[in-house]
Amino acid sequence: MLTGESDVSIPTIHVCIVGYGGDDKMQTKNTVSVGRFPESNKPYSFETSTYLNLPDLQFFHWCNHHFRINRGVYNAIDQWFYDYGIINIQYRRIQTLAFFEFVKEEGGNQSRD
């Protein structure tokens, strides 16, 4: 353990690639660890985030308001992360928001050049 680290366990996020077998039942094809998110008692942690826990349509409206993204693009990105193996909706939304922020920053950097 490094100096300053606590002995609090940190959950690891696992990505499962899920597909359909020959009998049309969903089967896990692959499990990959993609990172670790520390647990937090902060009022603005991922677990207590208001917008991450919104129903799907309200979450889309929140994204549309902040990132000017349309429903088709939102659905395509969400589907891509799901197909890639991020099954948990909160983790998928975190990745989606990170992607939107990245695109927003890149678009701002290109317009300044």
Secondary structure, 3 states (H helix, E strand, C coil): CCCCCCCCCCCEEEEEEEEECCCCCEEEEEEEEEEECCCCCCCCCCCCCCHHHCCHHHHHHHHHHHHCCCHHHHHHHHHHHHHHCCCCHHHHHHHHHHHHHHHHHHHHHHHHC
